[in-house]
Amino acid sequence: MRAFNFFSPETVEEALDLLSQHQDSIAVIAGGTDLIIDLNEGGKKPDYVLDISQLKELDYISESDGMLHIGANTTFATLEKNELISEYYPAIAKMADYMGSPQIRELGTVGGNVVSASVAGDSPTVFLAYDATVVLQSKRGTREMSIEEFNVNRGKFRCQIEDDELLIEVKIPQANSNFATAYRKFGKRKSLAIVVLATAMRIERDRDNRIKDARVTLGAVSLHPMRSPKIEKALIGKKLDMEELEPVLQLYTEEIDAAIASRPSVVYKREGIRGLAKGCMMDVLEQYGLV
Amino acid sequence: MQNILVNMTVNGEPISRETAPNRRLLDFLREDLGLTSVKEGCSVGECGACTVILNGKAVTSCLILVGQAIGTEVVTLEGLHGEDELDPLQQAFIDAGAVQCGFCTPGMILAAKALLDENEEPDREQIKRSISGNLCRCTGYEKIIEAIELARDRRLNK
């Protein structure tokens, strides 16, 4: 591991000062589950490493102003054990449950997973379905953007974060009884598996148990998770009943065909996606008490 | 590069050492403190051989910079046993025949200890999940799970 100077600020303000001062060659470390591997293998050679893992002020899960706020330093273990999440945000609970291993869940943070913006990451697919907004802060001020806008490559980052910025929060519209959410993924095994294929959905129902609104996302089929307007449109207006929903699975296959036509794995994934999508539909029906 | 001063509690003893910051907790524990139960296996957080208990949680010490562990309480396998007596988990691993080559054993025991300290009566599924981040390439998982069940029962005086 190449030499660097190590900073462990005690406040976000102090962290932002250091970040702004050394932005040309500084790496921010939170859970470290990706960065330390890069440092150790020489893939990253920063002059400074800024440790934000001790910043307790970024470790929170709360609901206010109609939003669920998740602080960047929230670990996946915290998400997994949080009652608000397990009760009302099932797709997030599922994502935390799938993530890494017990040891990795204790270390890895929501902020780190979102900023890493890995093609094979779990959280971007889920947060996109939840219509998440990210909150970025720097000495210059605070700004917010949708995760959709955020997930666009920019220079050395795979997302729209600037050199002097920290991601401090992810927020999503608060759950209510008309929302149901689901996430399913394929990895090569159960633990410690990055995403091979994933899909998430957030459904909003009307009084007659028909789909009023749908957000459907596909993970690990493009550089960033993508929404499928085609599937969403097909779902809207449908009765919440498996028989009526099942024909939509064909559209999932078509989306996979379109997204990864040239990849050898397309023959498996065009079928596999149907199983994942059907699993999500079953989860949604179950949450509504319709099975 | 500026050295950093590392103050932490390791196996109940306060320690204070100066070190370069470009090192992992794993390197510091093994090389500086001589705690060689902490094994380096894959170096990418997948095998769990370097597992230690940090502030009560099982974590992979290859994925923590030494500076990030300042002020924490770390427990390695060396900290488990008393003067003349092994920890119930250590004894159960022996009694159940859960040790083959032994390389994964410290990490397995510590992952299991973190579980039992949090949940004193885990079922088999919870036990399996708790060691899902630890690989045993002798593939002795059945015996390892049995050993953890045995330790659980002994701790509960069953």
Interface residues (C-beta under 8 A of the other chain):
Chain A: M1 R2 A3 F4 N5 F6 S8 I29 G31 G32 T33 I36 I37 L39 N40 V49 D51 S53 Q54 A77 G100 S101 P102 Q103 I104 E106 L107 K190 S191 L192
Chain B: M1 Q2 I4 A20 P21 N22 R23 R24 S43 V44 G45 E46 G48 T51 K57 A58 V59 T60 C62 L63 I64 L65 G67 Q68 I70 A111 A114 R129 S130 S132 G133 N134
